[in-house]
Amino acid sequence: MTDGDTGAPLLVLGPLLRYVGETEATIWVETDRPCEVEILGHQARTFEVSGHHYALVVIGDLLPGCEHEYQVALDGAVRWPEPDSEFPPSVLRTPDPGRPLRLVFGSCRIAEMPVLPRRLSSRRTQRHEEEHGPDAMVAFALDLRGTPHERWPDLMLLIGDQVYADDPGPATREFIEQRRDPSEPPGYQVADFTEYCFLYREAWTEPSVRWLLSVVPTAMIFDDHDVHDDWNTSASWRRDYQAKPWWPERIRAAYMSYWIYQHLGNLSPAELAKNELWQQMLQPGDHAGVLGEFAVQAGLPAPDIQWSFRRTFGPPGGAVRVVVIDSRSGRVLDEGRRLMVGEAEWQWVTESVAGDWNHVVLASSLPLLLPYGIHGLEAWNEAVCEGAWGKRAARVGERVRRELDLEHWAAFGTSFGQFERLLTGLATGEQGRPPASVTVLGGDIHHSYLAAVDFPPGTDPRTPVYQAVCSPIHNTLPERFRRGQQLTTSRPGGVVGVGIARLAGVPKTGCGGGSPAVPGSTTCSPPSSSTAAGGASASTAPSRTPPASPTSSPSAKPNSAKAPPGWSPPGGRVQPDRPAPAALPGRRPALPDRRPALPGRRSAPKPRPGLLTCQLGKSRVRLSH
């Protein structure tokens, strides 16, 4: 792929604006051949992996709160912006420590890239497009190009399923057909590094998405579909897939491509300088062997490789700490020992949020708090699979686990307890000065909600803690899961879920999610509240909540907060300012009202794709859809 006029290299993918600090930044590109990449007067040579060429340009000497319009030149020829683009020039904006941090996040984006007309007109492709609905990332890009720059996000967190290796789009499927026989395993799933490269190209080439990624800094963490559905759900699942002849190359290619396309941009220039693998990439030659060996090690049980990362925004004493947790690759799945995050990495997470932070954000690809029924079902399933009801029930439980995707934090009881203690410590000041707010971000489950976290009596929290879940960016919730959620989020479903967990010997949890934001329900909060925290106050004020399914945690204690003014559910109907039902003294806390707001509506709410924006100021948190 070369330019017929000049013979100069071309961009295959990018630019992607990745790490952006107050004085330095990194920009990632993929090119069609070896070349020198220049951006804002800073140069970098491409590195090679299996015949593919990449560069990560480190840009320094920047000033806080400044904006720089930039171009991308390959061997001196300007290749970005593209000629006749309908989008404004790309800019690099450094954070201003004196203004609130704006963070947008979401997960689960299945992409389709245009293919041949005969494919576009096929019934199968039309059905594929209808199934996945509108693309929120495209919509966000189109909206952003007319938005003043001061209202742009400072960071976009993509927290899982950036690509679907087990369900690629039509362009990747056609590419697979041209390379091999899809009637042989793994079929139309991605098989190797070359197919992964094409999959990322399909995901990030759409013009509006490509422009968006060039102007908004991104940080990313993978989830199961970046590799395979239910990846690392259990020790049994891991054994079954390791025995498949195509799996070793698949998992090797998954880690290789993830390191290049996603993880590399999560690192700061200082971290890059200390990263031995990155330093090897800067040497001449093709580095497929070195990166492949690293990927093999990453795929081993309990590897000594950490994918979790952290970022700091703002000045000391008033900073925002963002910690993104790997809740998929680093799982410990030993006999009788299941952990979402290994001991050493969890210690790193705990140390990362200790100290004086104005706001703490903990992001995981999986939501921490789930509805009563789902949490109870997952906790029960873990106990049964570990033999609480005998070996025969354990085998049945494993089939149920895989069929129903029972693999969230609630299905890792020990790790859920660790997270619960971490939040309690942050809220009460055990980890240092209590921050103004703690926000837990999650995705994965293809519907969105907001919830305030309640603590057991006597805890005396000094910091409000919220969970915000936003998913999908571009996908849907299958009908069978919608029906299942309708059941498990109902009052009887909650009672049954908690009841069977108790029968399996699962202890009661301490923390719960109170007053979830539920479109189509009369309990549409979280509350607006303020709590003294080192001279600051914390407040959530959702300007508009995303579509959601009725949600609460297994030990939810709904409070009496009212819906935010001006909030409206799908269909535009404004909900009455009616408080959620309160718990009666001496009795089990009442569940939120589940009655639909629209007459005659019986099905569970259908999620709309979206991205959620979190604005973190000195003393305030704003969440908006």
C-alpha positions in Angstrom: 0.0 0.0 0.0 1.9 3.1 -1.3 1.1 6.4 -2.7 1.2 6.3 -6.5 2.5 9.8 -6.8 5.3 9.9 -4.2 5.9 6.3 -3.2 5.6 7.5 0.4 4.2 5.2 3.2 0.6 5.4 4.2 -1.3 5.2 7.5 -3.1 1.9 7.9 -4.7 2.8 11.2 -4.6 5.8 13.5 -3.6 8.2 14.8 -4.8 7.2 18.3 -4.2 9.8 21.0 -3.3 7.7 24.0 -1.6 8.8 27.2 -1.9 12.6 27.7 -0.5 14.2 30.8 0.1 17.9 31.7 3.4 18.1 29.9 3.7 14.9 27.7 1.7 12.7 25.5 1.9 9.6 23.3 0.3 9.1 19.8 0.0 5.6 18.3 -0.1 4.8 14.5 0.1 1.7 12.2 1.7 2.2 8.8 2.0 0.1 5.7 5.8 -0.2 5.8 8.9 0.9 7.8 9.2 4.7 8.1 9.8 7.6 10.4 6.7 9.2 11.9 6.7 12.8 12.9 4.1 14.6 15.0 4.6 18.1 16.5 8.3 18.1 15.8 8.8 14.7 17.6 10.0 11.7 15.6 9.8 7.9 16.1 10.9 5.0 13.9 8.3 2.3 13.4 8.8 -1.2 14.9 7.9 -4.4 13.2 5.9 -7.4 14.4 5.1 -10.2 11.8 5.4 -7.8 8.9 3.1 -5.2 10.5 4.6 -1.8 11.3 3.7 0.5 14.3 5.0 3.6 16.0 4.3 5.2 19.4 5.4 8.9 19.2 6.4 10.3 22.6 5.7 14.1 22.7 7.2 16.2 25.5 7.8 19.8 26.4 4.1 20.6 26.6 2.3 23.0 28.9 -0.7 22.2 31.1 -4.1 23.4 29.8 -2.8 24.0 26.2 -4.1 22.9 22.8 -2.0 21.9 19.8 -3.4 21.1 16.3 -1.3 18.3 14.9 -0.5 16.5 11.7 1.1 13.0 11.1 3.9 12.9 8.6 5.4 9.6 7.3 8.9 10.0 5.9 8.1 13.7 5.5 4.8 13.2 3.6 1.7 14.4 5.6 -0.8 11.5 5.9 -3.1 13.0 8.5 -5.6 14.7 8.4 -6.9 13.0 5.3 -7.8 15.3 2.4 -11.4 16.6 2.2 -12.2 15.3 5.7 -15.6 16.4 7.0 -14.1 16.6 10.5 -12.1 19.4 12.1 -8.3 19.1 12.5 -7.0 16.8 15.2 -5.8 18.5 18.4 -3.8 17.4 21.4 -5.2 19.0 24.6 -3.2 18.7 27.8 -5.2 18.6 31.1 -5.6 21.8 33.1 -5.2 21.0 36.8 -7.4 24.0 37.6 -10.5 22.7 35.8 -12.7 19.6 36.5 -11.7 16.3 35.0 -14.2 15.0 32.4 -14.0 11.3 31.9 -16.2 9.3 29.4 -16.4 5.5 29.6 -18.2 2.5 28.1 -17.7 -1.1 27.0 -18.8 -3.7 24.5 -18.5 -2.4 20.9 -19.0 -4.8 18.0 -18.0 -3.1 14.8 -19.0 -3.5 11.2 -16.9 -2.1 8.4 -18.4 -1.6 4.9 -17.6 -4.5 2.6 -18.6 -5.4 -1.0 -22.0 -4.2 -2.1 -23.2 -7.8 -2.6 -22.5 -8.3 1.1 -24.2 -5.1 2.2 -27.4 -6.1 0.4 -27.5 -9.6 1.8 -30.2 -10.5 4.2 -27.6 -11.8 6.7 -25.7 -8.5 6.8 -28.9 -6.5 7.2 -30.0 -8.7 10.1 -26.5 -8.2 11.6 -26.8 -4.5 11.5 -30.3 -4.5 12.9 -29.2 -6.8 15.8 -26.6 -4.4 17.0 -28.4 -1.1 16.7 -26.8 2.4 16.5 -23.2 2.9 17.3 -22.8 5.2 20.3 -19.1 5.9 19.5 -20.1 7.2 16.0 -22.9 9.3 17.5 -20.5 10.7 20.2 -18.0 11.6 17.5 -20.6 13.4 15.4 -21.8 15.3 18.5 -18.3 16.2 19.6 -17.2 17.9 16.4 -19.7 20.7 17.1 -18.9 20.9 20.8 -16.6 23.6 22.2 -13.2 22.0 23.0 -13.4 23.0 26.7 -16.3 20.6 27.0 -14.4 17.7 25.4 -13.5 14.7 27.7 -10.0 14.6 29.1 -10.0 10.8 28.9 -12.1 8.0 27.3 -12.0 4.7 29.2 -12.8 1.7 27.1 -13.3 -1.0 29.7 -13.7 -4.2 27.7 -14.7 -5.9 24.5 -13.1 -3.3 22.3 -13.1 -6.1 19.6 -15.0 -9.4 19.3 -12.6 -12.1 18.3 -15.3 -14.7 18.7 -17.9 -12.7 16.7 -16.1 -10.5 14.1 -17.9 -8.2 11.7 -18.6 -8.9 8.0 -15.3 -7.5 6.8 -13.2 -9.7 9.0 -15.3 -12.7 8.1 -14.7 -12.0 4.4 -11.0 -11.6 5.2 -11.0 -15.0 6.9 -12.7 -16.6 3.9 -9.9 -15.4 1.7 -7.2 -16.9 3.9 -8.5 -20.3 5.1 -11.5 -22.6 5.2 -14.0 -21.3 7.8 -15.6 -24.7 8.0 -12.6 -25.9 10.0 -12.2 -24.7 13.6 -12.1 -22.0 14.8 -14.5 -21.2 12.0 -15.3 -17.5 11.5 -13.5 -16.6 14.8 -10.1 -15.0 14.7 -7.3 -17.5 14.5 -4.0 -15.7 14.5 -2.2 -12.4 14.7 -2.8 -11.4 11.1 -6.6 -11.8 11.6 -6.4 -9.9 14.9 -4.7 -7.0 13.1 -7.5 -6.9 10.5 -10.1 -7.1 13.3 -8.7 -4.0 15.0 -8.7 -2.3 11.6 -12.3 -3.1 11.2 -13.1 -1.7 14.6 -11.2 1.6 14.3 -11.3 2.6 10.6 -14.8 4.1 10.4 -14.1 7.8 9.7 -15.9 9.4 12.6 -14.5 6.8 15.1 -11.0 7.3 13.6 -11.3 11.1 14.2 -12.7 10.6 17.7 -9.7 8.5 18.7 -7.4 11.1 17.3 -8.7 13.9 19.6 -9.8 12.2 22.8 -7.1 10.4 24.9 -8.0 6.8 25.5 -7.1 4.1 28.0 -8.2 0.5 27.6 -8.6 -2.8 29.4 -9.7 -6.1 27.8 -12.6 -8.4 28.7 -13.6 -11.8 27.5 -14.7 -11.1 23.9 -11.3 -9.5 23.2 -10.2 -13.1 23.4 -13.2 -15.5 23.7 -16.6 -15.5 25.3 -16.4 -16.6 29.0 -12.6 -16.4 28.9 -11.2 -17.6 32.2 -14.6 -18.2 33.8 -13.3 -21.2 35.7 -10.5 -23.8 35.9 -12.7 -26.3 34.0 -13.2 -23.8 31.2 -9.5 -23.1 31.0 -8.7 -26.8 30.8 -11.3 -27.4 28.1 -10.0 -24.6 25.8 -6.3 -25.4 26.4 -7.1 -28.8 24.9 -8.4 -27.4 21.6 -5.8 -27.6 18.9 -6.4 -24.0 17.7 -6.3 -22.4 21.1 -2.6 -21.9 21.7 -2.2 -19.8 18.6 -5.4 -17.9 19.4 -4.4 -16.9 22.9 -0.8 -16.1 21.8 -2.2 -13.8 19.1 -4.7 -12.2 21.5 -2.0 -11.1 23.9 0.4 -10.0 21.1 -2.3 -7.8 19.5 -3.6 -6.6 22.9 -0.1 -5.4 23.9 0.3 -3.5 20.6 -3.1 -2.1 20.0 -4.4 -1.5 23.5 -2.0 -1.9 26.4 1.0 0.0 25.0 -0.9 3.3 25.0 -1.9 2.9 28.7 1.7 3.5 29.7 3.2 6.9 30.5 6.5 7.9 28.9 8.2 7.2 32.3 6.7 3.7 32.4 7.7 3.1 28.8 11.3 4.0 29.6 11.4 1.3 32.3 9.5 -1.4 30.2 12.0 -4.0 29.0 9.7 -5.3 26.2 9.2 -1.8 24.8 12.9 -1.2 24.8 13.4 -4.4 22.7 10.7 -3.2 20.3 12.9 -0.1 19.5 15.7 -2.3 18.2 15.9 -3.2 14.5 14.3 -6.3 13.1 11.0 -8.1 13.3 10.0 -8.7 16.9 7.3 -11.4 16.5 9.4 -13.9 18.3 10.1 -11.8 21.4 6.5 -10.6 21.6 5.2 -14.1 21.0 7.3 -15.5 23.9 5.9 -12.8 26.1 2.4 -13.6 25.0 2.9 -17.3 25.8 4.0 -16.4 29.3 1.0 -14.1 29.7 -1.3 -17.0 28.9 0.0 -19.2 31.6 -1.9 -19.6 34.9 -1.0 -16.8 37.4 1.6 -15.1 35.2 3.9 -12.5 36.7 2.5 -9.9 34.3 0.2 -7.0 35.3 -2.3 -5.4 32.9 -3.9 -3.2 35.5 -2.8 0.5 35.4 -3.4 3.8 37.1 -3.5 7.5 36.2 -3.3 10.7 38.2 -4.9 14.0 37.3 -4.7 17.3 39.1 -2.3 18.8 41.6 -1.2 17.1 44.9 -3.8 17.3 47.6 -6.6 17.8 45.1 -5.9 15.0 42.6 -8.1 12.4 41.0 -6.8 8.9 41.1 -8.0 6.5 38.4 -7.2 2.8 38.8 -8.2 0.4 36.0 -8.3 -3.2 37.2 -7.7 -6.3 35.1 -10.6 -8.5 36.1 -10.1 -11.2 33.4 -6.5 -12.2 32.5 -5.1 -12.3 36.0 -7.7 -14.5 37.6 -6.5 -17.3 40.0 -8.4 -20.5 39.2 -6.8 -23.1 41.4 -8.6 -26.0 43.0 -10.5 -24.5 45.9 -9.0 -21.0 45.3 -10.8 -18.6 43.0 -9.7 -14.9 42.8 -10.7 -12.3 40.4 -7.4 -10.6 41.0 -4.2 -12.2 42.3 -2.9 -11.3 45.8 0.1 -9.3 44.6 -2.0 -7.3 42.1 -4.7 -6.7 44.6 -2.2 -5.3 47.0 -1.0 -3.0 44.2 -4.6 -1.8 43.7 -5.0 -1.2 47.5 -1.7 0.8 47.6 -2.7 2.8 44.5 -5.7 4.4 46.2 -4.2 4.8 49.6 -3.3 8.4 50.5 -4.8 11.8 50.0 -7.0 11.9 46.9 -9.8 14.3 46.2 -11.6 11.7 44.1 -11.0 8.0 43.5 -12.2 6.1 40.4 -12.0 2.3 40.3 -12.7 0.8 36.9 -13.3 -2.8 36.1 -14.6 -4.4 33.0 -17.2 -6.2 35.2 -19.7 -4.5 37.5 -19.2 -5.0 41.2 -22.8 -4.7 42.4 -25.6 -6.6 40.7 -29.3 -7.1 41.3 -30.3 -9.2 44.4 -31.3 -12.2 42.3 -28.2 -12.2 40.0 -25.8 -11.7 42.9 -27.3 -14.5 44.8 -27.4 -16.8 41.8 -23.7 -16.2 41.1 -22.7 -16.7 44.7 -24.8 -19.9 44.9 -23.2 -21.2 41.7 -19.7 -20.7 42.9 -20.4 -22.6 46.1 -22.1 -25.4 44.2 -19.3 -25.7 41.6 -16.9 -26.0 44.5 -18.8 -29.0 45.9 -21.2 -27.5 48.4 -24.0 -29.9 47.1 -21.8 -32.7 45.9 -19.8 -33.7 42.8 -22.9 -34.3 40.6 -24.3 -30.9 41.4 -20.9 -29.4 40.8 -20.9 -30.7 37.2 -24.3 -29.3 36.6 -23.3 -26.0 38.2 -20.4 -25.6 35.8 -22.7 -26.0 32.8 -25.1 -23.4 34.3 -22.1 -21.1 35.0 -21.1 -21.1 31.3 -24.6 -21.0 29.9 -25.7 -18.0 32.0 -22.3 -16.1 32.2 -22.1 -16.3 36.0 -18.6 -14.9 36.2 -18.8 -11.4 37.8 -17.4 -10.2 41.1 -20.2 -12.0 42.9 -19.0 -15.3 41.5 -15.6 -14.7 43.1 -16.7 -14.4 46.7 -13.3 -13.8 48.2 -12.5 -11.0 45.8 -15.9 -9.5 46.3 -15.1 -9.3 50.0 -11.7 -7.7 49.3 -13.4 -5.0 47.1 -16.0 -4.5 49.8 -13.3 -3.9 52.5 -11.4 -1.6 50.1 -14.5 0.6 49.6 -15.3 0.6 53.3 -11.7 1.6 54.1 -11.8 4.5 51.6 -15.2 5.7 52.8 -14.3 5.6 56.5 -10.7 7.0 56.1 -8.8 3.8 56.9 -6.8 4.3 53.6 -6.0 7.9 54.4 -7.9 11.2 54.2 -11.4 10.3 53.0 -11.8 11.5 49.4 -14.7 13.7 48.3 -16.1 10.7 46.3 -15.4 7.2 45.3 -16.8 6.0 41.9 -16.7 2.4 40.7 -17.1 2.0 37.0 -18.2 -1.2 35.2 -19.5 -2.6 31.9 -20.0 -6.0 30.2 -23.7 -6.6 31.0 -25.3 -4.7 28.1 -27.4 -2.4 30.1 -26.6 0.7 32.2 -27.4 2.0 35.7 -26.2 4.2 38.5 -26.3 3.1 42.1 -25.3 4.6 45.5 -23.4 2.1 47.7 -24.9 1.6 51.2 -22.8 0.3 54.1 -23.8 -1.8 57.1 -25.0 0.0 60.2 -22.2 1.3 62.4 -19.8 1.8 59.5 -19.9 5.6 59.6 -18.8 6.3 56.1 -17.5 9.9 55.5 -17.4 9.6 51.7 -20.2 8.8 49.3 -19.5 5.8 47.0 -21.3 5.2 43.7 -21.3 2.6 41.0 -21.8 3.6 37.4 -22.3 0.9 34.8 -22.4 1.7 31.0 -22.7 -0.9 28.4 -23.0 -1.5 25.4 -21.4 1.1 23.1 -22.6 -1.0 20.1 -24.3 -4.2 20.8 -27.6 -5.5 22.3 -28.7 -7.7 25.2 -30.0 -11.0 23.8 -33.7 -11.7 24.4 -33.0 -14.7 26.7 -30.8 -12.6 28.9 -33.4 -9.7 29.0 -36.0 -12.2 30.1 -33.6 -13.6 32.7 -32.9 -10.2 34.1 -36.5 -9.4 34.3 -36.9 -12.4 36.5 -33.8 -12.0 38.7 -34.5 -8.2 39.2 -38.1 -8.9 40.4 -39.0 -9.2 44.0 -39.5 -13.0 43.8 -36.2 -13.3 41.9 -34.3 -11.4 44.5 -35.8 -13.6 47.3 -35.0 -16.8 45.5 -31.4 -15.7 44.5 -30.5 -14.7 48.1 -32.3 -17.8 49.5 -30.4 -20.4 47.4 -27.1 -18.6 48.2 -27.8 -19.0 51.9 -28.8 -22.7 51.4 -25.4 -23.2 49.7 -23.6 -21.7 52.7 -22.8 -18.3 51.2 -22.5 -15.6 54.0 -24.3 -12.3 53.7 -22.4 -9.4 52.2 -21.9 -6.1 53.9 -22.1 -3.5 51.2 -25.0 -3.0 48.8 -26.2 -0.7 46.1 -29.0 1.5 47.1 -31.4 3.5 44.9 -30.3 2.4 41.4 -31.2 4.6 38.5 -33.9 2.7 36.8 -35.6 4.1 33.7 -39.2 2.9 33.7 -39.4 2.8 37.5 -40.3 5.2 40.2 -37.0 4.8 42.0 -34.9 6.7 39.5 -31.9 8.1 41.4 -28.9 7.9 42.7 -29.3 10.6 45.3 -27.9 14.0 45.4 -26.0 14.1 48.6 -23.0 15.9 50.2 -20.6 14.6 52.7 -17.8 16.5 54.4 -14.4 15.2 53.2 -11.4 17.2 54.0 -13.1 20.5 53.5 -14.8 19.4 50.3 -18.2 18.0 49.5 -19.1 15.3 47.1 -22.3 15.3 45.0 -23.7 13.3 42.2 -26.0 15.1 39.8 -27.0 13.0 36.8 -28.2 15.3 34.1 -29.7 12.2 32.4 -29.4 8.6 33.4 -28.7 6.0 30.7 -31.2 3.3 29.9 -31.1 0.5 32.5 -32.6 -2.6 33.8 -34.0 -2.6 37.4 -31.0 -3.2 39.5 -30.0 -3.4 43.1 -27.4 -5.3 45.1 -27.9 -8.4 47.2 -28.0 -6.4 50.4 -29.5 -3.2 49.0 -30.9 -0.7 51.5 -32.7 1.9 49.3 -32.9 5.3 50.7 -35.5 8.0 50.1 -33.7 10.1 47.5 -35.8 11.7 44.8 -35.3 11.6 41.0 -33.1 14.4 39.6 -35.1 17.3 38.3 -35.7 17.1 34.6 -34.9 13.4 34.4 -37.1 11.4 32.0 -37.2 7.8 31.0 -37.4 6.4 27.4 -40.5 7.9 25.8 -40.1 11.3 27.5 -42.4 10.7 30.4 -41.2 12.5 33.5 -41.3 10.4 36.7 -43.0 11.7 39.8 -40.8 12.8 42.7 -41.8 9.8 44.8 -39.2 8.3 47.3 -38.1 4.8 47.1 -39.7 2.4 49.7 -37.7 2.5 52.9 -36.7 -0.4 55.1 -38.9 -1.1 58.1 -37.3 -1.3 61.5 -36.2 -4.9 62.4 -37.1 -6.3 58.9 -35.3 -7.0 55.7 -34.9 -3.8 53.6 -37.6 -3.3 51.1 -36.8 -3.8 47.4 -37.2 -0.9 45.0 -40.5 -0.6 43.3 -40.3 -2.6 40.0 -43.6 -1.5 38.5 -43.2 -0.3 34.9 -43.9 3.4 34.3 -45.5 2.9 30.9 -48.9 1.2 31.0 -49.0 -2.3 29.6 -45.2 -2.7 29.4 -44.3 -6.2 30.4 -40.9 -6.8 28.9 -37.6 -5.8 30.5 -36.2 -2.5 29.3 -34.3 -2.7 26.1 -30.9 -1.1 26.4 -29.8 1.7 24.1 -26.1 2.0 23.2 -24.3 4.7 25.1 -21.3 6.3 26.7 -21.4 7.8 30.2 -19.6 11.0 31.1 -18.2 11.5 34.6 -17.0 15.1 35.5 -14.8 15.3 38.6 -14.4 18.7 40.1 -12.8 19.9 43.3 -15.9 19.0 45.3 -18.4 17.6 42.9 -19.1 14.6 40.7 -21.5 14.9 37.7 -22.6 11.9 35.7 -24.4 12.4 32.4 -25.3 10.2 29.4 
